[in-house]
Amino acid sequence: MTSTRLVDRAEPLVRELQRRASSPGRSPRTAVVLGRLLGAGVVVCFATGLFSHLVQEQPAWLPLSPRPVWLYRATQGVHVAVGLALVPVLLGKLWAVYPRLFAWPPVTGVRSVLERLSVLVLVATALLQLATGVMNTAQWYAFPFSFKPVHLALSWVLLGSVVLHVAVKLPVIAGSWRAPSAQDEDADDEDDEDDEEAVARRTALTAVGAATAATVLLTVGQSLPALAPLALLSPRRPGVGPQGLPVNRTAREAGVLQTAVSADWRLEVVDERRGALVLLTLEELRAMPQTGARLPIACVEGWSQDADWSGVRLRELLALVGAPAGSDVRVSSLQVRGGYRTSLMRGAYAQDPRTLLALALGGEPLHLDHGHPARVIAPGRPGVLQTKWVRRVEVLS
């Protein structure tokens, strides 16, 4: 059977599939409205996600500040909230353009090939990015790769594919960017077809809007205290956990059940370049001047909560080994498995008066799951870098 005969036989089938998939609400205008929301959301998620990556992997040349203390909490909360909101928007967008899968002929030239490729990359990347992002908020790592580097790489691919898709579809976007004016509707009222399409479009957009609003309302309370009672779909809820604070990694999961309560525990403060080493027991740390600070725990999964911490200022510990002001430090944990056993803290954070080696939470000694005997709490840093079960503070410069 020749290829021509195969094409001739396929055409009626494809056209029938296109007819069945078509509906008044699946119009270019619907696709453009949802596409605008999707594009804006991708840009917001890209910018806030890139900021999160830079805070976690701060290069030496980039001067980030620990103030305002709520900045990371706000940007990461927006990142996760917008990412979750994009799920129904993306599904609505795919619903609106679904009939285009059955366009005939499939390709009509170089432009249509570029269009198909841009759509393929855009859809595949968006679905993978959102799916793994949602799984990360629930700490469900069922995929066989490290989340953070792949999520960052996919964000660049997704942004590029959005730009490419907009460039390829610019004529359609320009033609459907604005809603028809009243004059246009009066000129085209030969029958009820336009009215039917407008009603179907509004119904589809309302459904997507309702799903998006519900997704945000039922999750954003994990970072917005006023909506905390509505955070029914959030894996972490404010106020739920030991000492009224959620926990991502427990002492059992970190493998520190024995070492964190051992009488042999000592905090090492060391500056190897200057040959300085100080060992401090928990009692000696508690005997030092204690400082209180109200700071948020803001996790990359999107949840955050303010808490009252107290302990020894980190800069006062560094002064014990003669560390120069502005020194970078490395903080190491008793944790024996899992990521973030150590964290790098730049000098601006280490010298901030609110950066503590915390010994107490809410006026009580730290719960084991919150980092007993000591943990780091600093303004403007992700929760994964607020190292728990600290055993060593090392001056790097």
Order of alpha helices (4+ residues) and beta strands (2+ residues): alpha-alpha-alpha-alpha-alpha-alpha-alpha-alpha-alpha-beta-beta-alpha-beta-beta-alpha-beta-beta-alpha-beta-beta-beta-beta
